[in-house]
Amino acid sequence: MRGCRKAVSVVVGASLTAMVWTGTAWAQAWVQIEAKPSLNQAEDRARDWAGMFPEISGFRLTSGWYAIAIGPFADDQTANQRLRALRAQGLIPRDSFVADGGKFTQQFWPVGASLGTAPSQSETIPGPGEPDSNIEIAPLPAEVPDAASPAEESAAPEAAAPETAAPETIGESRRLEAALSRDQRREIQTALDWEGSYSGAIDGIFGQGTRASIADWQLKNGYDPTGVLSSAQQQALLDKVASERTELGLEPVTEKEAGISIDLPMGLVKFDRYNAPFVNYAPKDGSGVQVLLISQQGDAARLRGLYDAMQTLEIVPVNGPRDLRGNGFTIEGTNSALQSYTQVSLSQGLIKGFTLVWPKGDEKRMGRVLDAMKSSFKPIGSTALDATLGQPMSVTRAALMAGIEKRAPIFSRSGFFIDANGDVLTAAEGLARCGRITIEDHPADVSFSDTKTGFAVLKPQDRLAPKAVGAFRTNAPLAGVPISVAGFSYPEALPAPVLTFGTLSALKGLDGQAGQARLEARTRAGDAGGPVFDSTGAVIGMLLPLPQSAGRVLPDGLSVALQTEAMTSTLSQNGFAPRAAEPSGAKAAEDLQAMADKIVVQISCWK
């Protein structure tokens, strides 16, 4: 025997029994949370919201849009209480509001509750005290067998196929998200920040910024950009970030000696040594990554000195933006082999910061490391790294940079200002080999070069205001008169030009060249390009580099200079205005030195 069951369905939602029809809508208070321009969109969203709020309803608005609302509530006060509670939990949009239902017309959700404008005869809802005689009864379902026959059982498969889990709706995702703790939400924000999708505060509050970041991450990873993470997406995000952090070995490091707390990639670097003001972390397992923690006492002047000194290091490439402020600086450097970032701040007499160096081509991974270091960097305590730990760094030209390899120029020589625009006259030899030229650490370009004669003019890229300019003697001096050469004889040891005294021995070159002069003066390679003064301080020439010839050694104390008359006319023809010296008496050595300090500069040629 087969038994059969009959089912009766009442096509009216239970939540509608308390509604009172007003002729255009149901007279209730609602929390309206969303509106969509089309019915299909509204039904999809109502279905999602219903996963979180069973009391979701949907109505067509008088404007033609479709509203999604929570309710009904007995009065506006009750609706407002629910509105504030849901907003505070971040479960509904911030622009949700309490509606009286005056603009609601036909109801489209829940499905089967289409109790539209004025109920039809077949849809009439009984009023208070009326019988339910007009409630529509759904058709009866077909007979359902209680049990399968033996034949049916033998035809049945041995085992039913496993059911596939239904996809998680956005409503379910919202409900699961609402159960997260504040710390779990912070963890999600931190992971989004790691992934480059979030840049806001790590506060555990999922506002519009966090929602937009979630949507951005979803879009980048092939998900629908809903702005709400499903449980599977959340796990994928956290697992991916945890895996990457583990690979890098990012972990908090508290460097008590330096007074710095920071996250470091200990999978890529290892502690090496103290070299005040640096704590050195060397590459680990050939990673090519280096970290310097920077800690020293100081003021604004010391900060500027550190800023200048850092840029002489090999690990700080010359190309890249620089930003020096009164309370700190940043330096970014890049070349074909490596990149680096330096961040330093000055507060309460303490200078603290860090440098991260990594091989070129690893930007994406190291960008995450850099972000982690920036966000976690924190000076702690009230002291700096003890200057006796390792070899202290000096910010003079002779600095050894605490044992870190210092970038060295191809050569350094001298030059001198010839006009108020900051143009510098120097020797032309070798400048064509320079990838970069600096005047006292300021980048410069070759404005004019006369390689045949042997002189060039450099124009600084930054406008320089010289304290004084060289004044050229207008007539040729006599052989045998005393002279002095001003130049950076010891560029790595002394930060100022040196005067070397001697005699003008002849008004011609070593091979009898006109326009040159021979000097009896013990000059050095760094003096080349520097001015030659007579006793009054007038410029009578420019020192040329000593000629290099195999198998030929010049007598000790012999130098060669280019005479003034060989340069001034060419300078004038090319737009420069060399200044003529005024007649004056002989100057004391200290006065000549003071003049040299104002007009002579160091020129460096770099790869």
PyMOL commands that set and color helices and strands:
alter all, ss='L'
color gray80, all
select helices_A, chain A and resi 14-16+39-50+76-88+121-123+150-155+170-178+182-194+208-220+231-248+300-310+363-376+401-403+431-433+525-527+564-566+568-573+589-599
alter helices_A, ss='H'
color red, helices_A
select strands_A, chain A and resi 29-36+56-61+66-73+97-99+104-109+250-255+260-265+269-275+278-283+290-297+322-325+328-334+338-347+350-359+378-379+411-417+424-427+436-439+442-450+455-460+471-472+482-487+498-506+516-520+531-533+539-543+558-563+579-580+600-606
alter strands_A, ss='S'
color yellow, strands_A
deselect
rebuild
show_as cartoon
